[in-house]
Amino acid sequence: MQRPVLVNGILLALVCILGALAWLSMQEQNTDRRILLTQLHPDQVNLITLTNQSNQGIQLKRKADGWMMQHPYVVSADDNRIQRLLEIVRSNSFSRFQSPADVADYGLAPPVAKLTLNQIKIEAGNVHPMNQRRYLRLQNRIHLIKDRFIHHLQASAEEFIDPALFPNGSRINAILTPKWQLSFHPSGKGSLTPPNTELSADDLNQKHDQWLWARAGRVMPAPEDKNRAMIEIKLDTRQQPIRFELDQTDQHTLLIRRDLGLAYVFPKESELLQPPKNTSTNNGASD
């Protein structure tokens, strides 16, 4: 009789322990949902400064039509990437404690990256060796958050630049390459030089849209200045044309904005450089 009683007692104790663990886990999850890294909302951030080992200080400012980089380049910034970075303000703080005098063990002396959002300063350190959560220091407290922002915090300035060649809302009036030129009348009618009578208006408009919506695979600092072929793009939104230096290598095609100090990287066989094609012939061949 004693053995069944002992077994039942052990089973009951195990059930109580498992129940307690489940309850504690639920309490931790509820606490995590309530305690956020900041009370700031991403839409409230208007100014960003980011410093890390890849850059000497990126400054980004929100404008009415999107984000602009102000340093080290003056250029449109990548709104999508910035929005993903700003999600850090709503991160769950899984645990937190007062920052000690010596923070070397947390990777905060010096920090991996320094991020300032408006007036809020955040320093990023190492990951916890057991739970792989990231140490962040904020207002003399160290927090542990899910490690999903480090690739943004360690990014270079060029990685925050908008990969689009032209501002939103633009229309191209002319594309002037060394081998062919395409211009558009205010009515929208296109004209190609040298002419090709096999092309339709849709073919010319397709080349217009191909350039207008082109997005580089990445952006990099402009290479050294030397004599290169030039491409000019005339937009309806600015008086002066945008000039690109053309540099083609074995790996890629560079469109270099010397005025910005940047190069937009495209595949070696980029369709942008090809003249307009007769798309109706191609469609007919595939039917």
Buried (B, 14 or more C-beta within 10 A) or exposed (E): EEEEEEEEEEEEEEEEEEEEEEEEEEEEEEEBEEEBBBEBEBEEBEEBBBBBEBBEEBBBBBEEEBBBBBBBBEBBBBBEBBEBBBEBBEBBBBBBEEBEEEBEEBBBEEBBBBBBBEEBEBBBBBBBEEEEBBBBBBEEEBBBBBBEBBEBBBBBBBBBBBBBBBEEEBEBBBBBBEEBBBBBEEEEEBEBEEEBEEBEEEBBBBBBEBBBEBEBEEBBEBEEEEEBEBBBBBBEEEEEBBBBBBBBEEEBBBBBBBEBEBBBBBEEEBEBBEBBBBBEEEEEEEE
